[in-house]
Amino acid sequence: MSNDFGLQNQSEFPLVSICIPAYNSEATLGATLNSVLSQDYPCLDIVVSDNQSTDHTKEIVQRYAEHGVRYCLHPEGCPAWAVAMPNYIGGYANWNYVLSQGRGDYLCLFHSDDLYEPDTVSKQVEFMQTYPQVGSVFIMPRYIGENGQNIKQGCVRLPKELRDKQVVDFETLFNSVVANSNFLWPSGPMIRRTVLDTVGSFNERQFLTAADLDMWIRIAREYPIGIIDEPLLKYRISDNQGGSEYNKLRTTLANRFRVLDHYLSLPEVYEKVTSDTLSIFEMERSADQIFCAMNLLVQGEEAEAQTRLRKALTAQDFVVARQRPRRLARLLVGLCLLVCTQLGLGTVLGRWFYTTHQWVMRWRRSYLDER
């Protein structure tokens, strides 16, 4: 795409609000704001919503006030319904709040530790103007490490069935999400203000850490979704992120299953899903149960792990996984764990697999040799 919008002067550029939720973000927020201020798009409204930080987040934002960056304090912090969850900070409530503070016709949700490419916003605006029926446009990420270096994990790729599409209808998108997990990145989407007026806010109370997936599905049910299949976002990952902490020793199914099961329970949605997609989805559920069982073994819960493994491992799942080598490997790990639990060696092997898994994740997050 070019950056020529066919507009005569800057006043005709639609205002874009870059909405940045933040919590104890002093280590990365300056770099994030610099990447936003370096955009080649001329009409930006930048707002940071501080979710009751205890570090220097506020002071960092105030240094950028002369560049038009606005600071606001999310008044709620941890939502009232989560008072029994001491480690919960109410992230999505802050997402809702910061979006409500944006003044633009287009609202971009952007994480406080990520970086834009210089032409990201201009490409998104051009897309939205080219396809006025689209409710939101998503971009693809390139992973970077804690210090900003490129890492071995590289770029996220779209599912094959979407790589030649720019505008995606609900049926196509939902089948792809059910079969491939959530590839719509939560940092960087551009959303029309009128769309949020229609679909409402993130529903964290019902869907917890998968409230973003629920939001994207709700938008897609009302409007086509746009995807720019370019790595226009540098997505910083570290062991300290909420997602990493959530997954370390998780023993319950990932919250995305909570979202997808909800929509699959709706007859008008279920009828749009193919039988092949449903088979893949059940195989994915089994693979996640195996991950949970491994974590149970690490914690010494061998009986419960064995129950989960027996439930997860089916012949149909192995048939479906033949075309997905990584999932087939997960099922084979589960089979090994099940055999070892029956021999009284499940805890030992589970801890070995867990250690190996953590090593692989650290390797994937290690820096490339090329700087």
C-alpha positions as CSV (number, residue, x, y, z in Angstrom):
1,M,0.0,0.0,0.0
2,S,1.1,3.5,-0.6
3,N,0.6,6.3,1.9
4,D,-1.2,8.6,-0.5
5,F,-4.6,9.1,0.9
6,G,-5.7,11.5,-1.9
7,L,-6.4,14.2,0.7
8,Q,-5.5,17.9,0.0
9,N,-4.4,18.9,3.5
10,Q,-3.7,17.6,7.0
11,S,-7.0,18.8,8.3
12,E,-8.8,16.3,6.1
13,F,-7.0,13.3,7.7
14,P,-9.3,11.5,10.2
15,L,-8.1,11.8,13.8
16,V,-6.7,8.5,15.1
17,S,-6.5,7.9,18.8
18,I,-3.6,5.7,20.0
19,C,-5.0,4.3,23.3
20,I,-2.3,2.8,25.5
21,P,-3.3,1.0,28.7
22,A,-0.4,0.9,31.1
23,Y,0.5,-0.7,34.5
24,N,4.0,-0.4,36.0
25,S,5.3,0.2,32.5
26,E,8.3,2.4,33.3
27,A,10.8,0.0,31.6
28,T,9.3,0.2,28.2
29,L,6.7,3.0,28.0
30,G,9.2,5.6,26.7
31,A,10.2,3.5,23.8
32,T,6.6,2.8,23.0
33,L,5.7,6.5,23.0
34,N,8.7,7.3,20.8
35,S,7.5,4.7,18.2
36,V,4.0,6.3,18.2
37,L,5.4,9.8,17.9
38,S,7.6,8.6,15.0
39,Q,4.5,7.7,12.9
40,D,4.4,9.2,9.4
41,Y,0.6,9.8,9.9
42,P,0.0,13.5,10.8
43,C,-3.2,13.5,12.9
44,L,-2.8,11.6,16.1
45,D,-4.4,11.7,19.6
46,I,-2.3,9.8,22.1
47,V,-3.6,8.8,25.5
48,V,-2.2,6.6,28.2
49,S,-4.4,5.2,30.9
50,D,-2.6,4.3,34.1
51,N,-4.1,1.3,35.9
52,Q,-3.0,2.5,39.4
53,S,0.8,1.9,38.8
54,T,3.2,2.0,41.7
55,D,6.3,2.9,39.6
56,H,7.2,6.0,37.5
57,T,4.6,5.4,34.8
58,K,2.9,8.7,35.4
59,E,6.1,10.7,35.4
60,I,7.2,9.2,32.1
61,V,4.0,10.1,30.4
62,Q,4.1,13.6,31.7
63,R,7.5,14.1,30.1
64,Y,5.7,13.7,26.7
65,A,2.9,16.1,27.5
66,E,4.6,18.8,25.3
67,H,4.2,16.3,22.4
68,G,0.4,16.1,23.0
69,V,0.4,12.8,25.0
70,R,-2.4,12.8,27.5
71,Y,-2.3,11.0,30.8
72,C,-5.3,9.6,32.6
73,L,-5.7,7.5,35.7
74,H,-8.0,4.5,35.5
75,P,-10.1,5.1,38.6
76,E,-11.1,1.5,39.2
77,G,-7.9,-0.5,39.3
78,C,-8.8,-4.1,40.1
79,P,-12.6,-4.5,39.4
80,A,-14.9,-5.1,42.3
81,W,-15.8,-8.6,41.1
82,A,-12.1,-9.7,41.3
83,V,-11.4,-8.7,44.9
84,A,-10.9,-12.4,45.8
85,M,-8.1,-12.7,43.2
86,P,-5.1,-11.0,44.9
87,N,-2.8,-11.1,41.8
88,Y,-5.4,-9.8,39.4
89,I,-5.0,-6.2,38.1
90,G,-8.0,-5.8,35.9
91,G,-6.3,-5.3,32.6
92,Y,-9.3,-5.4,30.3
93,A,-11.2,-2.9,32.5
94,N,-8.3,-0.5,31.7
95,W,-8.5,-1.3,28.0
96,N,-12.2,-0.3,28.1
97,Y,-11.4,2.9,30.0
98,V,-8.5,4.0,27.7
99,L,-10.7,3.4,24.6
100,S,-13.4,5.6,26.1
101,Q,-10.8,8.4,26.5
102,G,-9.8,8.4,22.8
103,R,-11.2,11.3,20.8
104,G,-10.6,10.0,17.3
105,D,-12.9,8.5,14.7
106,Y,-10.5,5.5,14.6
107,L,-9.2,4.0,17.9
108,C,-6.0,1.9,18.1
109,L,-5.5,-0.3,21.1
110,F,-1.7,-0.4,21.7
111,H,0.2,-2.2,24.5
112,S,2.7,-0.2,26.6
113,D,5.6,-2.4,25.8
114,D,5.2,-2.8,22.0
115,L,6.6,-0.8,19.1
116,Y,5.1,0.4,15.8
117,E,6.8,0.5,12.5
118,P,6.9,4.1,11.2
119,D,4.1,3.6,8.6
120,T,1.8,1.3,10.6
121,V,-1.0,3.8,11.4
122,S,-1.0,5.3,7.8
123,K,-1.4,1.8,6.3
124,Q,-4.3,1.1,8.7
125,V,-6.1,4.3,7.9
126,E,-5.7,3.8,4.2
127,F,-7.2,0.3,4.6
128,M,-10.1,1.6,6.6
129,Q,-10.8,4.3,4.0
130,T,-10.5,1.8,1.1
131,Y,-12.9,-0.7,2.8
132,P,-15.5,1.4,4.6
133,Q,-17.6,-1.7,5.4
134,V,-14.8,-3.1,7.7
135,G,-15.2,-2.7,11.4
136,S,-11.6,-3.3,12.5
137,V,-8.3,-3.9,10.8
138,F,-5.6,-6.1,12.4
139,I,-1.9,-6.2,11.8
140,M,0.6,-9.0,12.3
141,P,3.5,-9.0,14.9
142,R,7.2,-9.6,14.8
143,Y,8.5,-10.8,18.2
144,I,11.2,-8.9,20.0
145,G,12.9,-9.6,23.3
146,E,12.9,-7.6,26.5
147,N,15.7,-5.3,25.2
148,G,14.1,-4.9,21.7
149,Q,16.2,-7.3,19.8
150,N,14.7,-9.6,17.2
151,I,14.4,-13.1,18.5
152,K,14.3,-16.6,17.0
153,Q,10.5,-16.8,17.5
154,G,10.2,-14.5,14.5
155,C,6.9,-13.5,12.9
156,V,3.4,-14.8,13.5
157,R,1.8,-16.2,10.3
158,L,-1.8,-16.2,9.3
159,P,-3.5,-19.6,8.7
160,K,-3.1,-20.7,5.1
161,E,-6.8,-20.1,4.3
162,L,-6.5,-16.4,5.1
163,R,-3.2,-15.4,3.5
164,D,-4.7,-14.2,0.2
165,K,-7.5,-12.3,1.9
166,Q,-7.7,-8.8,3.1
167,V,-11.3,-8.6,4.1
168,V,-12.8,-11.6,5.9
169,D,-16.4,-12.4,6.7
170,F,-17.6,-13.9,10.0
171,E,-18.0,-17.5,8.8
172,T,-14.5,-17.7,7.3
173,L,-12.9,-16.0,10.3
174,F,-14.7,-18.0,12.9
175,N,-13.9,-21.4,11.3
176,S,-10.2,-20.3,11.1
177,V,-10.1,-19.2,14.8
178,V,-11.8,-22.4,16.0
179,A,-9.2,-24.5,14.1
180,N,-6.1,-22.3,14.7
181,S,-6.5,-20.5,18.0
182,N,-6.5,-16.7,18.2
183,F,-4.3,-15.1,15.5
184,L,-5.9,-11.6,15.8
185,W,-3.4,-9.8,17.8
186,P,-4.6,-7.8,20.8
187,S,-2.1,-5.0,20.4
188,G,-2.4,-2.8,17.4
189,P,-5.9,-3.2,16.0
190,M,-7.6,-0.2,14.6
191,I,-11.4,0.0,15.4
192,R,-14.0,2.4,14.2
193,R,-15.5,4.3,17.1
194,T,-19.0,3.6,15.8
195,V,-18.2,-0.2,16.0
196,L,-17.5,0.0,19.8
197,D,-20.7,1.9,20.2
198,T,-22.5,-1.1,18.6
199,V,-20.7,-4.1,20.1
200,G,-19.9,-2.8,23.6
201,S,-16.8,-3.4,25.8
202,F,-14.5,-6.2,26.7
203,N,-16.2,-8.8,28.8
204,E,-13.4,-9.8,31.2
205,R,-15.7,-11.1,33.9
206,Q,-17.1,-13.9,31.7
207,F,-14.1,-14.6,29.6
208,L,-11.1,-13.7,31.7
209,T,-7.8,-13.7,29.8
210,A,-9.6,-14.4,26.5
211,A,-11.9,-11.4,26.6
212,D,-10.1,-10.0,23.6
213,L,-11.0,-13.1,21.5
214,D,-14.6,-12.6,22.5
215,M,-14.5,-8.9,21.4
216,W,-13.0,-9.7,18.0
217,I,-15.7,-12.4,17.4
218,R,-18.4,-9.9,18.4
219,I,-17.1,-7.4,16.0
220,A,-16.8,-10.0,13.2
221,R,-20.5,-11.0,13.7
222,E,-21.5,-7.4,12.9
223,Y,-18.8,-6.3,10.4
224,P,-16.2,-7.8,8.1
225,I,-12.7,-7.9,9.6
226,G,-9.7,-6.5,7.8
227,I,-6.2,-8.0,8.1
228,I,-2.9,-6.4,6.8
229,D,-0.6,-9.4,6.5
230,E,2.5,-7.5,7.3
231,P,4.6,-7.4,10.5
232,L,3.8,-3.8,11.4
233,L,4.0,-4.4,15.1
234,K,7.0,-5.3,17.2
235,Y,5.6,-7.4,20.0
236,R,7.8,-7.5,23.1
237,I,7.7,-10.8,25.0
238,S,9.2,-11.8,28.4
239,D,8.6,-14.2,31.3
240,N,7.1,-11.3,33.3
241,Q,4.1,-10.8,31.0
242,G,0.6,-11.8,32.2
243,G,0.3,-14.4,29.5
244,S,3.6,-16.1,30.4
245,E,2.7,-16.1,34.1
246,Y,-0.8,-17.5,33.3
247,N,0.6,-20.4,31.3
248,K,3.5,-21.4,33.4
249,L,1.7,-24.0,35.5
250,R,-1.8,-23.8,34.2
251,T,-4.0,-26.8,35.1
252,T,-7.3,-25.7,33.6
253,L,-8.2,-25.4,29.9
254,A,-7.0,-22.2,28.2
255,N,-9.7,-19.5,28.4
256,R,-10.1,-19.4,24.6
257,F,-12.1,-22.7,25.0
258,R,-14.4,-20.8,27.3
259,V,-15.0,-18.3,24.5
260,L,-15.3,-20.7,21.6
261,D,-17.6,-23.1,23.5
262,H,-19.9,-20.2,24.3
263,Y,-20.2,-19.3,20.6
264,L,-20.5,-22.9,19.5
265,S,-23.4,-23.3,21.8
266,L,-25.3,-20.7,19.7
267,P,-27.2,-22.6,16.9
268,E,-26.8,-19.7,14.4
269,V,-23.0,-19.9,14.9
270,Y,-22.7,-23.6,15.2
271,E,-24.3,-24.2,11.8
272,K,-21.6,-22.1,10.1
273,V,-18.8,-24.4,11.4
274,T,-17.6,-27.3,9.3
275,S,-17.2,-30.8,10.6
276,D,-13.5,-30.8,9.8
277,T,-13.1,-27.6,11.9
278,L,-14.9,-29.2,14.8
279,S,-12.7,-32.3,14.7
280,I,-9.6,-30.0,14.8
281,F,-11.1,-28.1,17.7
282,E,-11.6,-31.2,19.7
283,M,-8.1,-32.3,19.0
284,E,-6.8,-28.9,20.1
285,R,-8.8,-29.3,23.3
286,S,-7.1,-32.7,23.9
287,A,-3.7,-31.2,23.3
288,D,-4.4,-28.5,25.8
289,Q,-5.6,-31.1,28.4
290,I,-2.2,-32.8,27.9
291,F,-0.4,-29.6,28.7
292,C,-2.5,-29.2,31.8
293,A,-1.8,-32.8,32.8
294,M,1.9,-32.2,32.5
295,N,1.6,-29.3,34.9
296,L,-0.4,-31.4,37.3
297,L,2.4,-34.0,37.3
298,V,4.9,-31.2,38.1
299,Q,2.8,-30.4,41.1
300,G,2.6,-34.0,42.2
301,E,-1.1,-34.5,41.2
302,E,-0.6,-37.8,39.5
303,A,-4.1,-39.3,39.9
304,E,-5.8,-36.2,38.4
305,A,-3.2,-36.0,35.6
306,Q,-3.9,-39.7,34.7
307,T,-7.7,-38.9,34.6
308,R,-7.1,-36.0,32.3
309,L,-4.8,-38.0,30.0
310,R,-7.3,-40.8,29.7
311,K,-10.0,-38.4,28.7
312,A,-7.8,-36.5,26.3
313,L,-6.2,-39.3,24.2
314,T,-8.6,-40.6,21.5
315,A,-7.9,-42.4,18.3
316,Q,-9.7,-39.7,16.4
317,D,-7.4,-37.0,17.7
318,F,-4.4,-38.9,16.4
319,V,-6.0,-39.2,13.0
320,V,-6.8,-35.4,12.9
321,A,-3.3,-34.5,14.1
322,R,-1.5,-36.3,11.3
323,Q,-1.4,-33.0,9.3
324,R,-0.2,-31.0,12.3
325,P,3.2,-32.2,13.4
326,R,3.4,-30.1,16.5
327,R,0.1,-31.3,17.8
328,L,0.9,-34.9,16.9
329,A,4.0,-34.5,19.0
330,R,1.9,-33.2,21.9
331,L,-0.4,-36.2,21.7
332,L,2.6,-38.6,21.7
333,V,3.9,-36.8,24.8
334,G,0.5,-37.4,26.4
335,L,0.6,-41.1,25.5
336,C,4.1,-41.4,27.1
337,L,2.9,-39.6,30.2
338,L,-0.2,-41.9,30.5
339,V,2.0,-45.0,30.3
340,C,4.4,-43.6,32.8
341,T,1.6,-42.7,35.3
342,Q,0.5,-46.3,35.1
343,L,4.1,-47.4,36.0
344,G,4.4,-44.9,38.8
345,L,6.8,-42.7,36.9
346,G,4.4,-40.0,35.8
347,T,5.7,-37.3,38.1
348,V,9.3,-37.9,37.1
349,L,8.6,-37.8,33.4
350,G,6.2,-34.9,33.7
351,R,8.8,-32.8,35.3
352,W,11.3,-33.7,32.7
353,F,8.9,-32.8,29.9
354,Y,8.1,-29.5,31.7
355,T,11.8,-28.6,32.0
356,T,12.4,-29.5,28.3
357,H,9.3,-27.3,27.3
358,Q,10.7,-24.4,29.3
359,W,14.1,-24.8,27.7
360,V,12.5,-24.8,24.2
361,M,10.5,-21.6,25.1
362,R,13.7,-19.9,26.3
363,W,15.5,-20.9,23.1
364,R,12.7,-19.5,20.9
365,R,13.0,-16.2,22.8
366,S,16.8,-16.0,22.5
367,Y,18.3,-13.3,20.3
368,L,19.2,-13.8,16.7
369,D,22.9,-13.8,15.9
370,E,22.2,-11.0,13.4
371,R,21.7,-7.7,15.3
